[in-house]
Amino acid sequence: MKTTGSIFTKISLGLLVAGSLAACNNNKSASAPTTAASSPSDNKETTVYINSDTLLSKYDYAKDMSKRLGDKGKAAQADLATKGQAFQREVADYQKEVATLPADKRQATEQRLQREKQELDQYQQNASAQFQNEQGTETGKLYDKLSDFAKTYAKEKGYKLVLTYSKAAPGVLFVDPSLDVTADVLKRMNEAYAKDKK
């Protein structure tokens, strides 16, 4: 699960960097002096943020995804443990009778055990790679859901920039809480996900 958390952290950091770059580009056009007609009270906020820590811990899709990956990870670990224990029993049996075996049978058994060890190592590498691929695919789907929602949400609300904020990847030291739209985003995304599940 730590790997999943680090992937979420990377996604959050990536969104934050992209948002920061967009903010820098907006600052170039915003450097022109403002006129008296546009007072701060007339301006609607055009930049908001979503707390990704809260979103990832309370968004039902993310929780379901995390559970699916956790279950797959546990099943893969149990499978590897079973295969590893079976191999260890074979080694232990061989070690018990090694002194009584003729040289040719001892050599054949050692070669067979070495092959089995290599096959077990290869199986473990393949299982790990497959799990990482599935994890990447699932994380990509989550990122797409968040990104697509953010685009629609920003357009609907008239926002120019939607950032993510995370304590796990603190690229921002302070954000005014009035810019936090996490609760509304979370509510809407959970409602949409509940409809998709039906």
HELIX and SHEET records of a PDB file:
HELIX    1   1 LYS A    2  ALA A   30  1                                  29    
HELIX    2   2 SER A   52  LYS A   58  1                                   7    
HELIX    3   3 ASP A   60  GLU A   97  1                                  38    
HELIX    4   4 VAL A   98  THR A  100  5                                   3    
HELIX    5   5 ALA A  103  LYS A  157  1                                  55    
HELIX    6   6 PRO A  177  LEU A  179  5                                   3    
HELIX    7   7 THR A  182  LYS A  197  1                                  16    
SHEET    1   A 2 THR A  47  ASN A  51  0                                        
SHEET    2   A 2 LEU A 161  TYR A 165  1                                        
END                                                                             
